[in-house]
Amino acid sequence: MHMSRIEWIVAVSVYLLVAGAGLYVFERSRNSQAEVTCQSSMGMLANAIFKYAKDHDHHLPSARNWWSDIYPKYCHEDDPCPKAHRSSGVAYAMSAELSGVDVRTIEHPDRVILLYEACNGVPEYRHRGGMNVAYADGHRAWIPRPKQEDFR
């Protein structure tokens, strides 16, 4: 049984459409996995920062040197966000406003960002147009990229 040219084109088109949909679903799944891995890494780093604070009279490390203050004593893994540029060093930054702050004095720690995704201190929006952050109370969340009008 021979297929006509039109039947052949329709069959190939359907095949390509199904393959494209499968690739789209696969890519979304991979991106979700990277986002979850990133949040997990941020949780470990936030816990390491809190351990540091406990040993230093409840004071957080310096925002400039936080990584060297916690690694390797409080954090044994260098497991950055899978979407981070490996050559840029640490994949996260600590909020400068919290540098050396006593954790007991932070008002509304559930709304104060402790760590955020960054490259050389500059925020990076790596996941679904937003970024993962860790708050001063230890919880982690994804936040959307702010719109330009939010800066007025």
LINGI-V796496 format. One record per residue. NEAR is the number of other ideal C-beta (glycine too) atoms within 12 Angstrom. Layout:
NEAR + NEAR
This chain:
4 + 6 + 11 + 10 + 10 + 10 + 13 + 13 + 13 + 14 + 15 + 15 + 14 + 14 + 14 + 14 + 14 + 14 + 14 + 14 + 14 + 14 + 14 + 14 + 14 + 14 + 15 + 16 + 14 + 17 + 23 + 19 + 18 + 26 + 30 + 21 + 26 + 38 + 34 + 22 + 31 + 42 + 29 + 28 + 42 + 41 + 26 + 35 + 42 + 33 + 24 + 31 + 33 + 19 + 17 + 22 + 13 + 19 + 23 + 39 + 37 + 22 + 27 + 18 + 18 + 37 + 29 + 18 + 28 + 33 + 25 + 12 + 16 + 25 + 30 + 14 + 17 + 20 + 23 + 34 + 40 + 24 + 27 + 29 + 18 + 14 + 10 + 20 + 19 + 35 + 35 + 46 + 36 + 39 + 32 + 21 + 17 + 33 + 20 + 25 + 28 + 18 + 28 + 15 + 16 + 25 + 15 + 11 + 25 + 17 + 16 + 26 + 33 + 42 + 46 + 41 + 42 + 32 + 24 + 16 + 21 + 16 + 23 + 28 + 24 + 33 + 33 + 19 + 15 + 23 + 35 + 42 + 40 + 40 + 29 + 32 + 22 + 27 + 22 + 34 + 27 + 27 + 25 + 15 + 20 + 14 + 10 + 7 + 6 + 9 + 7 + 6
